[in-house]
């Protein structure tokens, strides 16, 4: 059961991160088309946001491994 719980936690975190990345990139592209002169600013903020969003599944993997190690 612990393996299933860890897999569900990692899978849900990966799905949430992919949805978050999609939303950030969509809004960044929209902003770049409206204000092309600020594209460097938008791109920098997009990369920072995507990096922060990608931290969530990495943390979920760590918690999944902790679940497996502590409760087996």
PDB file of N, CA, C and O in Angstrom:
ATOM      1  N   UNK A   1       0.807  -1.203   0.000  1.00  0.00           N
ATOM      2  CA  UNK A   1       0.000   0.000   0.000  1.00  0.00           C
ATOM      3  C   UNK A   1       0.850   1.268   0.000  1.00  0.00           C
ATOM      4  O   UNK A   1       0.475   2.280  -0.591  1.00  0.00           O
ATOM      5  N   UNK A   2       1.980   1.199   0.660  1.00  0.00           N
ATOM      6  CA  UNK A   2       2.859   2.373   0.716  1.00  0.00           C
ATOM      7  C   UNK A   2       3.385   2.707  -0.678  1.00  0.00           C
ATOM      8  O   UNK A   2       3.530   3.877  -1.031  1.00  0.00           O
ATOM      9  N   UNK A   3       3.668   1.673  -1.466  1.00  0.00           N
ATOM     10  CA  UNK A   3       4.162   1.918  -2.819  1.00  0.00           C
ATOM     11  C   UNK A   3       3.103   2.622  -3.671  1.00  0.00           C
ATOM     12  O   UNK A   3       3.415   3.506  -4.468  1.00  0.00           O
ATOM     13  N   UNK A   4       1.871   2.221  -3.490  1.00  0.00           N
ATOM     14  CA  UNK A   4       0.779   2.848  -4.241  1.00  0.00           C
ATOM     15  C   UNK A   4       0.608   4.305  -3.812  1.00  0.00           C
ATOM     16  O   UNK A   4       0.406   5.180  -4.653  1.00  0.00           O
ATOM     17  N   UNK A   5       0.689   4.566  -2.512  1.00  0.00           N
ATOM     18  CA  UNK A   5       0.564   5.944  -2.016  1.00  0.00           C
ATOM     19  C   UNK A   5       1.695   6.823  -2.543  1.00  0.00           C
ATOM     20  O   UNK A   5       1.467   7.968  -2.934  1.00  0.00           O
ATOM     21  N   UNK A   6       2.903   6.289  -2.553  1.00  0.00           N
ATOM     22  CA  UNK A   6       4.038   7.062  -3.071  1.00  0.00           C
ATOM     23  C   UNK A   6       3.874   7.323  -4.567  1.00  0.00           C
ATOM     24  O   UNK A   6       4.159   8.423  -5.041  1.00  0.00           O
ATOM     25  N   UNK A   7       3.417   6.320  -5.306  1.00  0.00           N
ATOM     26  CA  UNK A   7       3.223   6.493  -6.749  1.00  0.00           C
ATOM     27  C   UNK A   7       2.134   7.520  -7.049  1.00  0.00           C
ATOM     28  O   UNK A   7       2.267   8.325  -7.971  1.00  0.00           O
ATOM     29  N   UNK A   8       1.062   7.485  -6.268  1.00  0.00           N
ATOM     30  CA  UNK A   8      -0.017   8.462  -6.474  1.00  0.00           C
ATOM     31  C   UNK A   8       0.466   9.870  -6.157  1.00  0.00           C
ATOM     32  O   UNK A   8       0.138  10.813  -6.877  1.00  0.00           O
ATOM     33  N   UNK A   9       1.242  10.023  -5.086  1.00  0.00           N
ATOM     34  CA  UNK A   9       1.758  11.347  -4.720  1.00  0.00           C
ATOM     35  C   UNK A   9       2.668  11.903  -5.809  1.00  0.00           C
ATOM     36  O   UNK A   9       2.555  13.072  -6.175  1.00  0.00           O
ATOM     37  N   UNK A  10       3.560  11.080  -6.322  1.00  0.00           N
ATOM     38  CA  UNK A  10       4.477  11.542  -7.370  1.00  0.00           C
ATOM     39  C   UNK A  10       3.720  11.820  -8.667  1.00  0.00           C
ATOM     40  O   UNK A  10       3.996  12.808  -9.347  1.00  0.00           O
ATOM     41  N   UNK A  11       2.780  10.963  -9.007  1.00  0.00           N
ATOM     42  CA  UNK A  11       2.004  11.165 -10.235  1.00  0.00           C
ATOM     43  C   UNK A  11       1.161  12.427 -10.195  1.00  0.00           C
ATOM     44  O   UNK A  11       1.104  13.173 -11.172  1.00  0.00           O
ATOM     45  N   UNK A  12       0.511  12.665  -9.071  1.00  0.00           N
ATOM     46  CA  UNK A  12      -0.305  13.884  -8.949  1.00  0.00           C
ATOM     47  C   UNK A  12       0.558  15.138  -8.981  1.00  0.00           C
ATOM     48  O   UNK A  12       0.168  16.145  -9.571  1.00  0.00           O
ATOM     49  N   UNK A  13       1.714  15.085  -8.357  1.00  0.00           N
ATOM     50  CA  UNK A  13       2.616  16.239  -8.385  1.00  0.00           C
ATOM     51  C   UNK A  13       3.122  16.506  -9.798  1.00  0.00           C
ATOM     52  O   UNK A  13       3.247  17.661 -10.207  1.00  0.00           O
ATOM     53  N   UNK A  14       3.411  15.448 -10.540  1.00  0.00           N
ATOM     54  CA  UNK A  14       3.869  15.624 -11.921  1.00  0.00           C
ATOM     55  C   UNK A  14       2.767  16.212 -12.795  1.00  0.00           C
ATOM     56  O   UNK A  14       3.027  17.082 -13.626  1.00  0.00           O
ATOM     57  N   UNK A  15       1.538  15.739 -12.607  1.00  0.00           N
ATOM     58  CA  UNK A  15       0.425  16.297 -13.382  1.00  0.00           C
ATOM     59  C   UNK A  15       0.185  17.763 -13.044  1.00  0.00           C
ATOM     60  O   UNK A  15      -0.044  18.582 -13.933  1.00  0.00           O
ATOM     61  N   UNK A  16       0.239  18.088 -11.761  1.00  0.00           N
ATOM     62  CA  UNK A  16       0.028  19.480 -11.353  1.00  0.00           C
ATOM     63  C   UNK A  16       1.133  20.381 -11.894  1.00  0.00           C
ATOM     64  O   UNK A  16       0.864  21.503 -12.322  1.00  0.00           O
ATOM     65  N   UNK A  17       2.366  19.899 -11.877  1.00  0.00           N
ATOM     66  CA  UNK A  17       3.475  20.704 -12.390  1.00  0.00           C
ATOM     67  C   UNK A  17       3.358  20.906 -13.899  1.00  0.00           C
ATOM     68  O   UNK A  17       3.646  21.991 -14.404  1.00  0.00           O
ATOM     69  N   UNK A  18       2.938  19.873 -14.615  1.00  0.00           N
ATOM     70  CA  UNK A  18       2.796  20.038 -16.063  1.00  0.00           C
ATOM     71  C   UNK A  18       1.681  21.029 -16.393  1.00  0.00           C
ATOM     72  O   UNK A  18       1.806  21.813 -17.333  1.00  0.00           O
ATOM     73  N   UNK A  19       0.597  20.995 -15.626  1.00  0.00           N
ATOM     74  CA  UNK A  19      -0.472  21.974 -15.838  1.00  0.00           C
ATOM     75  C   UNK A  19       0.010  23.385 -15.498  1.00  0.00           C
ATOM     76  O   UNK A  19      -0.307  24.335 -16.213  1.00  0.00           O
ATOM     77  N   UNK A  20       0.771  23.527 -14.415  1.00  0.00           N
ATOM     78  CA  UNK A  20       1.301  24.838 -14.038  1.00  0.00           C
ATOM     79  C   UNK A  20       2.269  25.385 -15.074  1.00  0.00           C
ATOM     80  O   UNK A  20       2.231  26.571 -15.403  1.00  0.00           O
ATOM     81  N   UNK A  21       3.135  24.523 -15.587  1.00  0.00           N
ATOM     82  CA  UNK A  21       4.070  24.963 -16.627  1.00  0.00           C
ATOM     83  C   UNK A  21       3.329  25.406 -17.880  1.00  0.00           C
ATOM     84  O   UNK A  21       3.691  26.397 -18.515  1.00  0.00           O
ATOM     85  N   UNK A  22       2.299  24.665 -18.222  1.00  0.00           N
ATOM     86  CA  UNK A  22       1.518  25.028 -19.402  1.00  0.00           C
ATOM     87  C   UNK A  22       0.864  26.385 -19.223  1.00  0.00           C
ATOM     88  O   UNK A  22       0.850  27.190 -20.154  1.00  0.00           O
ATOM     89  N   UNK A  23       0.326  26.650 -18.049  1.00  0.00           N
ATOM     90  CA  UNK A  23      -0.343  27.924 -17.810  1.00  0.00           C
ATOM     91  C   UNK A  23       0.645  29.091 -17.834  1.00  0.00           C
ATOM     92  O   UNK A  23       0.351  30.150 -18.389  1.00  0.00           O
ATOM     93  N   UNK A  24       1.813  28.891 -17.230  1.00  0.00           N
ATOM     94  CA  UNK A  24       2.828  29.956 -17.221  1.00  0.00           C
ATOM     95  C   UNK A  24       3.303  30.254 -18.633  1.00  0.00           C
ATOM     96  O   UNK A  24       3.411  31.419 -19.019  1.00  0.00           O
ATOM     97  N   UNK A  25       3.586  29.219 -19.405  1.00  0.00           N
ATOM     98  CA  UNK A  25       4.077  29.439 -20.766  1.00  0.00           C
ATOM     99  C   UNK A  25       3.011  30.067 -21.655  1.00  0.00           C
ATOM    100  O   UNK A  25       3.321  30.905 -22.502  1.00  0.00           O
ATOM    101  N   UNK A  26       1.768  29.669 -21.466  1.00  0.00           N
ATOM    102  CA  UNK A  26       0.680  30.256 -22.249  1.00  0.00           C
ATOM    103  C   UNK A  26       0.569  31.751 -21.979  1.00  0.00           C
ATOM    104  O   UNK A  26       0.462  32.547 -22.913  1.00  0.00           O
ATOM    105  N   UNK A  27       0.594  32.131 -20.719  1.00  0.00           N
ATOM    106  CA  UNK A  27       0.477  33.550 -20.376  1.00  0.00           C
ATOM    107  C   UNK A  27       1.710  34.333 -20.824  1.00  0.00           C
ATOM    108  O   UNK A  27       1.600  35.495 -21.214  1.00  0.00           O
ATOM    109  N   UNK A  28       2.878  33.703 -20.770  1.00  0.00           N
ATOM    110  CA  UNK A  28       4.089  34.386 -21.224  1.00  0.00           C
ATOM    111  C   UNK A  28       4.033  34.660 -22.720  1.00  0.00           C
ATOM    112  O   UNK A  28       4.390  35.749 -23.171  1.00  0.00           O
ATOM    113  N   UNK A  29       3.586  33.678 -23.482  1.00  0.00           N
ATOM    114  CA  UNK A  29       3.476  33.881 -24.934  1.00  0.00           C
ATOM    115  C   UNK A  29       2.453  34.960 -25.246  1.00  0.00           C
ATOM    116  O   UNK A  29       2.665  35.781 -26.138  1.00  0.00           O
ATOM    117  N   UNK A  30       1.341  34.961 -24.513  1.00  0.00           N
ATOM    118  CA  UNK A  30       0.348  36.021 -24.716  1.00  0.00           C
ATOM    119  C   UNK A  30       0.934  37.393 -24.403  1.00  0.00           C
ATOM    120  O   UNK A  30       0.699  38.352 -25.138  1.00  0.00           O
ATOM    121  N   UNK A  31       1.690  37.489 -23.320  1.00  0.00           N
ATOM    122  CA  UNK A  31       2.288  38.768 -22.941  1.00  0.00           C
ATOM    123  C   UNK A  31       3.331  39.210 -23.968  1.00  0.00           C
ATOM    124  O   UNK A  31       3.438  40.397 -24.276  1.00  0.00           O
ATOM    125  N   UNK A  32       4.095  38.258 -24.495  1.00  0.00           N
ATOM    126  CA  UNK A  32       5.105  38.604 -25.496  1.00  0.00           C
ATOM    127  C   UNK A  32       4.478  39.103 -26.788  1.00  0.00           C
ATOM    128  O   UNK A  32       5.033  39.976 -27.455  1.00  0.00           O
ATOM    129  N   UNK A  33       3.324  38.551 -27.140  1.00  0.00           N
ATOM    130  CA  UNK A  33       2.685  39.023 -28.372  1.00  0.00           C
ATOM    131  C   UNK A  33       2.072  40.403 -28.178  1.00  0.00           C
ATOM    132  O   UNK A  33       1.976  41.177 -29.130  1.00  0.00           O
ATOM    133  N   UNK A  34       1.658  40.717 -26.961  1.00  0.00           N
ATOM    134  CA  UNK A  34       1.085  42.044 -26.709  1.00  0.00           C
ATOM    135  C   UNK A  34       2.147  43.113 -26.559  1.00  0.00           C
ATOM    136  O   UNK A  34       1.959  44.247 -26.999  1.00  0.00           O
ATOM    137  N   UNK A  35       3.278  42.754 -25.932  1.00  0.00           N
ATOM    138  CA  UNK A  35       4.350  43.721 -25.695  1.00  0.00           C
ATOM    139  C   UNK A  35       5.689  43.106 -26.101  1.00  0.00           C
ATOM    140  O   UNK A  35       6.440  42.642 -25.242  1.00  0.00           O
ATOM    141  N   UNK A  36       5.992  43.098 -27.389  1.00  0.00           N
ATOM    142  CA  UNK A  36       7.228  42.447 -27.847  1.00  0.00           C
ATOM    143  C   UNK A  36       8.498  43.128 -27.338  1.00  0.00           C
ATOM    144  O   UNK A  36       9.553  42.496 -27.284  1.00  0.00           O
ATOM    145  N   UNK A  37       8.415  44.388 -26.969  1.00  0.00           N
ATOM    146  CA  UNK A  37       9.613  45.079 -26.491  1.00  0.00           C
ATOM    147  C   UNK A  37      10.042  44.602 -25.101  1.00  0.00           C
ATOM    148  O   UNK A  37      11.174  44.855 -24.689  1.00  0.00           O
ATOM    149  N   UNK A  38       9.159  43.919 -24.376  1.00  0.00           N
ATOM    150  CA  UNK A  38       9.482  43.433 -23.035  1.00  0.00           C
ATOM    151  C   UNK A  38       9.684  41.916 -23.018  1.00  0.00           C
ATOM    152  O   UNK A  38       9.547  41.284 -21.971  1.00  0.00           O
ATOM    153  N   UNK A  39      10.007  41.335 -24.170  1.00  0.00           N
ATOM    154  CA  UNK A  39      10.099  39.878 -24.247  1.00  0.00           C
ATOM    155  C   UNK A  39      11.203  39.309 -23.363  1.00  0.00           C
ATOM    156  O   UNK A  39      11.043  38.215 -22.820  1.00  0.00           O
ATOM    157  N   UNK A  40      12.318  40.019 -23.203  1.00  0.00           N
ATOM    158  CA  UNK A  40      13.391  39.514 -22.343  1.00  0.00           C
ATOM    159  C   UNK A  40      12.959  39.449 -20.881  1.00  0.00           C
ATOM    160  O   UNK A  40      13.307  38.505 -20.172  1.00  0.00           O
ATOM    161  N   UNK A  41      12.212  40.436 -20.432  1.00  0.00           N
ATOM    162  CA  UNK A  41      11.703  40.455 -19.062  1.00  0.00           C
ATOM    163  C   UNK A  41      10.728  39.303 -18.836  1.00  0.00           C
ATOM    164  O   UNK A  41      10.797  38.607 -17.823  1.00  0.00           O
ATOM    165  N   UNK A  42       9.818  39.111 -19.795  1.00  0.00           N
ATOM    166  CA  UNK A  42       8.843  38.030 -19.664  1.00  0.00           C
ATOM    167  C   UNK A  42       9.521  36.666 -19.688  1.00  0.00           C
ATOM    168  O   UNK A  42       9.149  35.769 -18.930  1.00  0.00           O
ATOM    169  N   UNK A  43      10.512  36.509 -20.556  1.00  0.00           N
ATOM    170  CA  UNK A  43      11.209  35.231 -20.658  1.00  0.00           C
ATOM    171  C   UNK A  43      11.963  34.920 -19.368  1.00  0.00           C
ATOM    172  O   UNK A  43      11.955  33.778 -18.908  1.00  0.00           O
ATOM    173  N   UNK A  44      12.610  35.919 -18.782  1.00  0.00           N
ATOM    174  CA  UNK A  44      13.328  35.706 -17.528  1.00  0.00           C
ATOM    175  C   UNK A  44      12.355  35.277 -16.421  1.00  0.00           C
ATOM    176  O   UNK A  44      12.630  34.334 -15.679  1.00  0.00           O
ATOM    177  N   UNK A  45      11.238  35.962 -16.320  1.00  0.00           N
ATOM    178  CA  UNK A  45      10.244  35.595 -15.308  1.00  0.00           C
ATOM    179  C   UNK A  45       9.649  34.212 -15.567  1.00  0.00           C
ATOM    180  O   UNK A  45       9.336  33.483 -14.626  1.00  0.00           O
ATOM    181  N   UNK A  46       9.494  33.855 -16.830  1.00  0.00           N
ATOM    182  CA  UNK A  46       8.969  32.534 -17.158  1.00  0.00           C
ATOM    183  C   UNK A  46       9.927  31.445 -16.689  1.00  0.00           C
ATOM    184  O   UNK A  46       9.497  30.455 -16.097  1.00  0.00           O
ATOM    185  N   UNK A  47      11.219  31.619 -16.947  1.00  0.00           N
ATOM    186  CA  UNK A  47      12.189  30.600 -16.546  1.00  0.00           C
ATOM    187  C   UNK A  47      12.257  30.469 -15.028  1.00  0.00           C
ATOM    188  O   UNK A  47      12.387  29.359 -14.511  1.00  0.00           O
ATOM    189  N   UNK A  48      12.173  31.567 -14.322  1.00  0.00           N
ATOM    190  CA  UNK A  48      12.169  31.502 -12.855  1.00  0.00           C
ATOM    191  C   UNK A  48      10.922  30.784 -12.370  1.00  0.00           C
ATOM    192  O   UNK A  48      11.001  29.936 -11.481  1.00  0.00           O
ATOM    193  N   UNK A  49       9.777  31.112 -12.943  1.00  0.00           N
ATOM    194  CA  UNK A  49       8.519  30.481 -12.530  1.00  0.00           C
ATOM    195  C   UNK A  49       8.510  28.987 -12.839  1.00  0.00           C
ATOM    196  O   UNK A  49       8.071  28.186 -12.015  1.00  0.00           O
ATOM    197  N   UNK A  50       8.984  28.614 -14.006  1.00  0.00           N
ATOM    198  CA  UNK A  50       9.020  27.195 -14.370  1.00  0.00           C
ATOM    199  C   UNK A  50       9.971  26.434 -13.451  1.00  0.00           C
ATOM    200  O   UNK A  50       9.690  25.298 -13.067  1.00  0.00           O
ATOM    201  N   UNK A  51      11.078  27.046 -13.104  1.00  0.00           N
ATOM    202  CA  UNK A  51      11.998  26.396 -12.169  1.00  0.00           C
ATOM    203  C   UNK A  51      11.377  26.169 -10.808  1.00  0.00           C
ATOM    204  O   UNK A  51      11.574  25.118 -10.198  1.00  0.00           O
ATOM    205  N   UNK A  52      10.625  27.151 -10.328  1.00  0.00           N
ATOM    206  CA  UNK A  52       9.952  26.990  -9.041  1.00  0.00           C
ATOM    207  C   UNK A  52       8.844  25.949  -9.115  1.00  0.00           C
ATOM    208  O   UNK A  52       8.635  25.190  -8.168  1.00  0.00           O
ATOM    209  N   UNK A  53       8.137  25.913 -10.233  1.00  0.00           N
ATOM    210  CA  UNK A  53       7.076  24.923 -10.391  1.00  0.00           C
ATOM    211  C   UNK A  53       7.665  23.512 -10.467  1.00  0.00           C
ATOM    212  O   UNK A  53       7.086  22.570  -9.925  1.00  0.00           O
ATOM    213  N   UNK A  54       8.796  23.363 -11.126  1.00  0.00           N
ATOM    214  CA  UNK A  54       9.419  22.043 -11.253  1.00  0.00           C
ATOM    215  C   UNK A  54       9.983  21.533  -9.931  1.00  0.00           C
ATOM    216  O   UNK A  54      10.286  20.346  -9.809  1.00  0.00           O
ATOM    217  N   UNK A  55      10.127  22.401  -8.952  1.00  0.00           N
ATOM    218  CA  UNK A  55      10.601  21.951  -7.637  1.00  0.00           C
ATOM    219  C   UNK A  55       9.551  21.096  -6.941  1.00  0.00           C
ATOM    220  O   UNK A  55       9.893  20.251  -6.114  1.00  0.00           O
ATOM    221  N   UNK A  56       8.286  21.303  -7.262  1.00  0.00           N
ATOM    222  CA  UNK A  56       7.208  20.566  -6.593  1.00  0.00           C
ATOM    223  C   UNK A  56       7.290  19.059  -6.856  1.00  0.00           C
ATOM    224  O   UNK A  56       7.231  18.293  -5.894  1.00  0.00           O
ATOM    225  N   UNK A  57       7.424  18.586  -8.108  1.00  0.00           N
ATOM    226  CA  UNK A  57       7.518  17.135  -8.290  1.00  0.00           C
ATOM    227  C   UNK A  57       8.809  16.549  -7.721  1.00  0.00           C
ATOM    228  O   UNK A  57       8.831  15.392  -7.300  1.00  0.00           O
ATOM    229  N   UNK A  58       9.871  17.330  -7.705  1.00  0.00           N
ATOM    230  CA  UNK A  58      11.115  16.837  -7.114  1.00  0.00           C
ATOM    231  C   UNK A  58      10.927  16.613  -5.620  1.00  0.00           C
ATOM    232  O   UNK A  58      11.380  15.605  -5.078  1.00  0.00           O
ATOM    233  N   UNK A  59      10.265  17.543  -4.961  1.00  0.00           N
ATOM    234  CA  UNK A  59       9.981  17.382  -3.534  1.00  0.00           C
ATOM    235  C   UNK A  59       9.041  16.201  -3.323  1.00  0.00           C
ATOM    236  O   UNK A  59       9.194  15.461  -2.352  1.00  0.00           O
ATOM    237  N   UNK A  60       8.073  16.014  -4.215  1.00  0.00           N
ATOM    238  CA  UNK A  60       7.150  14.879  -4.091  1.00  0.00           C
ATOM    239  C   UNK A  60       7.891  13.547  -4.230  1.00  0.00           C
ATOM    240  O   UNK A  60       7.568  12.585  -3.532  1.00  0.00           O
ATOM    241  N   UNK A  61       8.865  13.484  -5.111  1.00  0.00           N
ATOM    242  CA  UNK A  61       9.666  12.259  -5.244  1.00  0.00           C
ATOM    243  C   UNK A  61      10.423  11.982  -3.955  1.00  0.00           C
ATOM    244  O   UNK A  61      10.502  10.835  -3.515  1.00  0.00           O
ATOM    245  N   UNK A  62      10.973  13.013  -3.352  1.00  0.00           N
ATOM    246  CA  UNK A  62      11.688  12.839  -2.086  1.00  0.00           C
ATOM    247  C   UNK A  62      10.736  12.339  -1.004  1.00  0.00           C
ATOM    248  O   UNK A  62      11.082  11.428  -0.253  1.00  0.00           O
ATOM    249  N   UNK A  63       9.550  12.918  -0.914  1.00  0.00           N
ATOM    250  CA  UNK A  63       8.576  12.457   0.073  1.00  0.00           C
ATOM    251  C   UNK A  63       8.109  11.036  -0.229  1.00  0.00           C
ATOM    252  O   UNK A  63       7.862  10.254   0.689  1.00  0.00           O
ATOM    253  N   UNK A  64       7.988  10.703  -1.503  1.00  0.00           N
ATOM    254  CA  UNK A  64       7.628   9.333  -1.866  1.00  0.00           C
ATOM    255  C   UNK A  64       8.678   8.337  -1.410  1.00  0.00           C
ATOM    256  O   UNK A  64       8.351   7.279  -0.873  1.00  0.00           O
ATOM    257  N   UNK A  65       9.946   8.679  -1.627  1.00  0.00           N
ATOM    258  CA  UNK A  65      11.022   7.803  -1.147  1.00  0.00           C
ATOM    259  C   UNK A  65      11.030   7.721   0.371  1.00  0.00           C
ATOM    260  O   UNK A  65      11.284   6.655   0.930  1.00  0.00           O
ATOM    261  N   UNK A  66      10.756   8.831   1.045  1.00  0.00           N
ATOM    262  CA  UNK A  66      10.690   8.800   2.504  1.00  0.00           C
ATOM    263  C   UNK A  66       9.548   7.908   2.979  1.00  0.00           C
ATOM    264  O   UNK A  66       9.707   7.157   3.942  1.00  0.00           O
ATOM    265  N   UNK A  67       8.414   7.983   2.321  1.00  0.00           N
ATOM    266  CA  UNK A  67       7.299   7.095   2.667  1.00  0.00           C
ATOM    267  C   UNK A  67       7.710   5.630   2.548  1.00  0.00           C
ATOM    268  O   UNK A  67       7.440   4.819   3.434  1.00  0.00           O
ATOM    269  N   UNK A  68       8.357   5.315   1.452  1.00  0.00           N
ATOM    270  CA  UNK A  68       8.771   3.930   1.228  1.00  0.00           C
ATOM    271  C   UNK A  68       9.805   3.488   2.257  1.00  0.00           C
ATOM    272  O   UNK A  68       9.724   2.379   2.785  1.00  0.00           O
ATOM    273  N   UNK A  69      10.770   4.348   2.539  1.00  0.00           N
ATOM    274  CA  UNK A  69      11.829   3.970   3.478  1.00  0.00           C
ATOM    275  C   UNK A  69      11.348   3.891   4.914  1.00  0.00           C
ATOM    276  O   UNK A  69      11.777   3.012   5.662  1.00  0.00           O
ATOM    277  N   UNK A  70      10.467   4.792   5.309  1.00  0.00           N
ATOM    278  CA  UNK A  70      10.057   4.829   6.708  1.00  0.00           C
ATOM    279  C   UNK A  70       8.969   3.815   7.061  1.00  0.00           C
ATOM    280  O   UNK A  70       8.903   3.369   8.207  1.00  0.00           O
ATOM    281  N   UNK A  71       8.124   3.444   6.117  1.00  0.00           N
ATOM    282  CA  UNK A  71       6.982   2.615   6.444  1.00  0.00           C
ATOM    283  C   UNK A  71       7.000   1.240   5.786  1.00  0.00           C
ATOM    284  O   UNK A  71       5.940   0.632   5.636  1.00  0.00           O
ATOM    285  N   UNK A  72       8.132   0.743   5.398  1.00  0.00           N
ATOM    286  CA  UNK A  72       8.102  -0.586   4.784  1.00  0.00           C
ATOM    287  C   UNK A  72       8.292  -1.673   5.766  1.00  0.00           C
ATOM    288  O   UNK A  72       8.290  -2.847   5.395  1.00  0.00           O
TER     289      UNK A  72
END
